[in-house]
Amino acid sequence: MTTLKLTVSELEDLTIEGAITMKSGAELSVVKDGRWVSEGKFESKTVIFTDGERHYRGEVMREGSPFTDYTWGSEWDGGSADIEEVTQVERTILVWETVKEADE
């Protein structure tokens, strides 16, 4: 498993811009941008991105509301983002549905 290192701020930039070029020259681009999940005044979302060869997952956070604007996580966390290498896997799920009766 390959480790990619990004700061919280770099991951936020990638999420906002959709693509960034790192100082090393590596180009990263977003593949799937998740939905914001609200946890009170905090929100988070998962972002899947690629360097052109491998895929990675990271999570960004923000605090606030649409009424007061948001403060991004990098404003209180200047450290490294938690990034993990991922791969897409097809899954089949079973669900229960209501049995419909024939018209009378």
C-alpha positions as CSV (number, residue, x, y, z in Angstrom):
1,M,0.0,0.0,0.0
2,T,1.4,3.4,-1.0
3,T,1.2,6.3,1.4
4,L,0.4,9.8,0.1
5,K,1.0,12.7,2.4
6,L,-1.2,15.8,2.3
7,T,-1.8,18.5,4.8
8,V,-5.4,19.2,5.9
9,S,-5.2,22.5,3.9
10,E,-4.0,20.7,0.7
11,L,-6.9,18.3,1.0
12,E,-9.3,21.1,1.4
13,D,-7.9,22.9,-1.6
14,L,-8.2,19.7,-3.7
15,T,-11.9,19.4,-2.5
16,I,-12.7,23.0,-3.4
17,E,-10.8,23.2,-6.7
18,G,-11.3,19.7,-8.0
19,A,-7.6,19.3,-8.9
20,I,-4.3,20.6,-7.6
21,T,-0.6,20.3,-8.5
22,M,1.6,19.4,-5.5
23,K,5.0,21.0,-4.9
24,S,6.5,17.7,-6.0
25,G,4.8,18.0,-9.4
26,A,2.2,15.3,-8.7
27,E,-1.2,16.2,-10.1
28,L,-4.2,15.1,-8.0
29,S,-7.8,15.2,-9.1
30,V,-11.2,14.5,-7.4
31,V,-13.0,11.3,-8.7
32,K,-15.9,11.4,-6.3
33,D,-17.0,14.2,-4.0
34,G,-19.2,12.9,-1.1
35,R,-22.1,14.7,0.5
36,W,-21.7,16.9,3.6
37,V,-22.8,15.0,6.7
38,S,-24.0,17.2,9.5
39,E,-23.0,16.6,13.1
40,G,-24.6,19.7,14.7
41,K,-22.4,22.7,13.9
42,F,-19.7,20.5,12.4
43,E,-19.9,18.9,8.9
44,S,-17.7,16.4,7.2
45,K,-17.4,14.8,3.8
46,T,-15.3,12.1,2.1
47,V,-13.4,12.8,-1.0
48,I,-12.0,10.1,-3.4
49,F,-9.2,11.4,-5.6
50,T,-6.4,10.0,-7.8
51,D,-2.8,10.8,-8.8
52,G,-3.5,9.1,-12.1
53,E,-2.3,5.7,-11.0
54,R,-3.8,5.1,-7.5
55,H,-6.9,6.2,-5.7
56,Y,-7.1,7.7,-2.2
57,R,-9.7,8.7,0.3
58,G,-9.6,11.6,2.7
59,E,-12.1,13.5,4.8
60,V,-12.5,17.3,5.2
61,M,-14.4,19.1,7.9
62,R,-15.9,22.5,8.4
63,E,-17.7,24.3,11.2
64,G,-20.5,26.9,11.0
65,S,-23.7,27.2,9.0
66,P,-25.0,28.6,5.7
67,F,-26.2,31.6,7.7
68,T,-22.9,32.4,9.4
69,D,-20.4,31.0,6.8
70,Y,-18.0,28.2,7.4
71,T,-14.6,27.8,9.0
72,W,-12.6,25.0,7.4
73,G,-10.8,22.4,9.5
74,S,-7.3,23.7,8.5
75,E,-8.0,26.8,10.6
76,W,-7.9,24.7,13.7
77,D,-5.9,21.7,12.4
78,G,-2.7,22.6,10.6
79,G,-1.4,19.0,10.6
80,S,-1.5,16.1,8.2
81,A,-4.7,14.8,6.7
82,D,-5.6,11.1,7.2
83,I,-5.3,9.7,3.7
84,E,-5.7,6.0,2.8
85,E,-5.3,4.2,-0.5
86,V,-8.6,2.7,-1.8
87,T,-9.8,0.6,-4.7
88,Q,-13.3,0.5,-6.2
89,V,-15.1,-2.8,-5.5
90,E,-18.5,-3.9,-6.9
91,R,-21.0,-5.1,-4.3
92,T,-24.4,-6.7,-4.6
93,I,-26.9,-6.0,-1.8
94,L,-30.2,-7.6,-0.9
95,V,-33.1,-5.5,0.3
96,W,-36.7,-6.3,1.4
97,E,-39.5,-4.8,-0.6
98,T,-43.3,-4.8,-0.1
99,V,-45.2,-7.5,-1.9
100,K,-47.7,-5.9,-4.2
101,E,-51.1,-7.6,-4.6
102,A,-52.6,-8.2,-8.0
103,D,-55.4,-5.7,-9.0
104,E,-58.8,-6.9,-8.1
